[in-house]
Amino acid sequence: MDVARPPRTRIERFRKAAYTAVIVVIVGAALFGATRLRPAAPTVEASTLWPDTVKRGPMIRQVRGLGTLVPEDLRWVAAPSLARVERVIVRPGTTVAADTILLELSNPQLEQEAEESRLKLQGAEAALANLRIQLQADTLQQKAAVAAIESEYQKARMQADMNEALAKRQLVSELILRQSQLDAEQLAIRRKLADEQLAARADSGAAQLAVQQSTVDQARAMAGLKSRQLEELHVRAGIAGVLQTVAVDVGQQVAPGSNLARVANPGRLKAEVKIAETQAKDVLLGQRANIDTHNGIVAGRVVRIDPSVQSGTRTVDVGLDGPLPTGAVPDLSVDGTIELEHLEQVLFIGRPAFGQPQSQISLFKVDADGVYAKRVAVKLGRSSVDAIEVLDGLVEGDRVILSDMSAWDGVDRIRLN
C-alpha cells in the first residue's frame, strides 16, 4: 500500500532555513572574534630608529650654542675730523705698537685754522708783554711821584719843627709857625693819598695782567687744540696688537668719527656664545664652560650675560682660562658648552626629538623580546644638551625610541624589523 509523502518544497524550505541559521551563527561568531583581535602593528625598520636605555646616576645639565672668538682688547680707530686719506702706511695683518702711524690724512682748512691760532697766540703773548712793560713804567712813575711828595713832606716837617723851636725863643711869629705846620699836614695827607694810589695802581695792573693772561691762555689752548687735531691726521694705532682691517682707501673723504681701522690684541681672546633664550635663563656668572675651537677645547667661565634678546638668543661672554690652541684667531667660529649644574642619582635618557623640559610626551617603549614597541606616557623634568630627566612613566633599564615618530601618531604599537 502506498504511503503519502510530504511535498518536496516544504522540506527544502526547512533545510534552507537551517543552513541559513547555521551560517548566521558562524558569521556572527567570526565577526565577534574579529572585534576581539588587535589590529596588525605596522612594521618599522629598526636600523632607522634611535633607541636609548633609561639610566640612573649623575647627570650634568648643559646648554650649548654657536659663537665666535673676539679680542678682549679691541680698538676701532676713528677719523678725528673731516679729512681725506692721503696714504695707507700699514696693511692688515701687521703687528703694530700703540704709537705706530697707520694712515696719513689731510685737511687744508684745519691746517689754516692751526696757523691762524698760532698767530693769535703770538699776538696775545706780545700784547701781554707790552702791557707788563707799560704797567711797570706807570708804577715807576707813580713811585717817583710818591718819592717827591715824601721829600717835600720831610722838608715841610723839618721847617715846622724849626719854626716851633724858634717860636719858643720868640724869634718867629706865631703866624709863621702855624703856616709851616699847616704845610706839613697837607703834605702828609698828599703822601698818604699817593701811597694809596700806588697800591691801587698795583691792584689795577694785576687785574689787567690777569685779563690779558686769560686771553693768552685761551689762545694757547686753541692753538694747542688745533695743533693736536693737525697731529691726529697722522692716525696712530692706540694700542699694541695686530692691525685687523683698514676700512678706507687712498683718496677717500672721511667724516668725523667714521671708522678707519681696527686693531686687536690676538693674545687675549674671549668667546661670545649665542644661547637660545629659553635655555639662557639658567646661565649664571661664574659657571664653567668649554669652548671647542675645532682644533682643541679651552676651559673658561661665564663673565658676562647680555640682558637683551636678539633674534631669539642671548649673548654670553666666556673668559678663557687656558692657553689658546694653534689657529685660534679673532672671528673664529667656535662651539660653546656651559655647565649649569650637576644632578646626583636621577633617572634620565637621551633627549628625544621633541622632548621639552618640564613636559609630558609619549614614547615607544621596546618590549623585552625586542620585537614590538608600545606607546607610553612619560613625564620629563630638567634637561641638558643631550639628556633629559625622567620623572614618571619609565624605570631604569627600559629601552625607548627617541627618534621622531610623528609618522605613527595614529598607532599605539609597532613591530620592529
Stockholm file with secondary structure:
# STOCKHOLM 1.0

chainA/1-417         MDVARPPRTRIERFRKAAYTAVIVVIVGAALFGATRLRPAAPTVEASTLWPDTVKRGPMIRQVRGLGTLVPEDLRWVAAPSLARVERVIVRPGTTVAADTILLELSNPQLEQEAEESRLKLQGAEAALANLRIQLQADTLQQKAAVAAIESEYQKARMQADMNEALAKRQLVSELILRQSQLDAEQLAIRRKLADEQLAARADSGAAQLAVQQSTVDQARAMAGLKSRQLEELHVRAGIAGVLQTVAVDVGQQVAPGSNLARVANPGRLKAEVKIAETQAKDVLLGQRANIDTHNGIVAGRVVRIDPSVQSGTRTVDVGLDGPLPTGAVPDLSVDGTIELEHLEQVLFIGRPAFGQPQSQISLFKVDADGVYAKRVAVKLGRSSVDAIEVLDGLVEGDRVILSDMSAWDGVDRIRLN
#=GR chainA/1-417 SS CCCCCCCHHHHHHHHHHHHHHHHHHHHHHHHHHHHTSCCCCCEECGGGSCEEECEEEEEEEEEEEEEEEEESSEEEEECSSSEEEEEECSCTTCEECTTCEEEEEECHHHHHHHHHHHHHHHHHHHHHHHHHHHHHHHHHHHHHHHHHHHHHHHHHHHHHHHHHHHHHTTCSCHHHHHHHHHHHHHHHHHHHHHHHHHHHHHHHHHHHHHHHHHHHHHHHHHHHHHHHHHHTTEEECCSSEEEEEECCCTTCEECTTCEEEEEECTTSEEEEEEEETTTGGGCCTTCEEEEECSSCEEEEEEEEECSSCBTTEEEEEEEECSCCCTTCCTTCEEEEEEEEEEEEEEEEEECCTTCCTTCEEEEEEECTTSSEEEEEEEEEEEECSSEEEEEESCCTTCEEECSCCGGGTTCSEEEEC
#=GC SS_cons         CCCCCCCHHHHHHHHHHHHHHHHHHHHHHHHHHHHTSCCCCCEECGGGSCEEECEEEEEEEEEEEEEEEEESSEEEEECSSSEEEEEECSCTTCEECTTCEEEEEECHHHHHHHHHHHHHHHHHHHHHHHHHHHHHHHHHHHHHHHHHHHHHHHHHHHHHHHHHHHHHTTCSCHHHHHHHHHHHHHHHHHHHHHHHHHHHHHHHHHHHHHHHHHHHHHHHHHHHHHHHHHHTTEEECCSSEEEEEECCCTTCEECTTCEEEEEECTTSEEEEEEEETTTGGGCCTTCEEEEECSSCEEEEEEEEECSSCBTTEEEEEEEECSCCCTTCCTTCEEEEEEEEEEEEEEEEEECCTTCCTTCEEEEEEECTTSSEEEEEEEEEEEECSSEEEEEESCCTTCEEECSCCGGGTTCSEEEEC
//
